[in-house]
Amino acid sequence: MFSKTMTNIGAGIGLAAAITLGSGAAAYAHECYNANRSEKGSAGANKSEVWLTVYFEELTFELDAEDAACVTAAYASIGAPMSFTIMTGGAVGQGGVIASNNPHHEKAADGKGIDEIFAAHGADLFYAFDSCGLDLPI
């Protein structure tokens, strides 16, 4: 159990780090999730060693309680997903990732199949922090 918790924390830190690395889709291409998967499907996938659920709240660990509550409420208010089940290993795509080499960039955020977190919800993440007068914790 401790190992899974540490993995979740590491994934959250990785997600925050990915935000800081740049704004191009290529920088975030490895953060893919199945946009059509249900909560039950994500829970089932989480039992595998190659899928991991990352929760929005993990981006607020370094904030004080008031700021964390503000950011979480702002993000939740727009209806964006509060978690993403991402593939952490065994990707079949080129270069070991699912979608980074897909020439159809318009499909990176279409809500169907495999989407990229930042293409689909990057603006939502920035909105949540900005609406509370905060910068992303980078």
C-alpha positions, 0 to 999 in steps of 0.5 A: 500500500505504501508503494502505491501511495509513493507511486501516486505522489511521484506521478503527481510530481511528474504531472506538475513537472510536465506542466513546467517543461513547456507548452507544446504538445510534444512535451506532454505527449506521454501523459495520455489517458483513455477519455472514454473510460468509465470510473469503474473501468479506470478502477479495473485498469488500476489493478494492472501494473501499467496504469496509474490514477493521478488525482487533481488534488496531488497538484495542491500538496504544497499549497496551504489548506485555503488555497488548495480548497480554492483551486480544487473548487475552481477546477471542479466547477468547470466539470473537468475530470478530477483524476486521470488514469494514465499508462505508466508502462508498456505503451505500444506506440512509437518511442514507448508512448501511446500518442506522441507521434500521432500526426492528427493533433486535433485528436489529442483532445477530442474526448474520444479514445486516447487523449493527452491530458494537457491538450484536453485540460491544460487550460482548465488547470491554468484557469483553476490556479489563476482564478485563485490568484496562484501560479501552478506549483512548479 
